[in-house]
Amino acid sequence: MNRFEIAAVAEFPELGRLIELKNGGGWAFHPVVMDGEIVLLAGWRVWLVGGWSDAIAIRNTTDAKAYRCTAEGGEVWGREGTLVDVIDGLIELPGPDEPGAPKLVKGRRPILWTP
């Protein structure tokens, strides 16, 4: 950890799990800013196998959501809850090509109907 991460974890210990996730490889993060304030931290990674993707949205330490989607946008796994619970779920989630990885699509994003 760099000195900024050490200071952040000292203030908010939950961020240690986020740093662990980030250091696990392949993750990109971007703050979502509205009216000059950060309202959300969004993170994602795309797997080289089959176009699968994982994503996480963090509002605060008690409000986070993560999911895994197929290349076509079908959700196969999701978790909502505290930052630690959601990150633990992502860390425990097998890679898409590993045994035990979820494959059954639970839901799809809506398709725009055009007349």
Secondary structure, 3 states (H helix, E strand, C coil): CCHHHHHHHHHCCCHHHHHHHHHCCCCEEEEEEECCEEEEEEEEEECCCCCCEEEEEEEECCEEEEEEECCCCEEEEEEEECHHHHHHHHHHCCCCCCCCCCCCCCEECCCCCCC
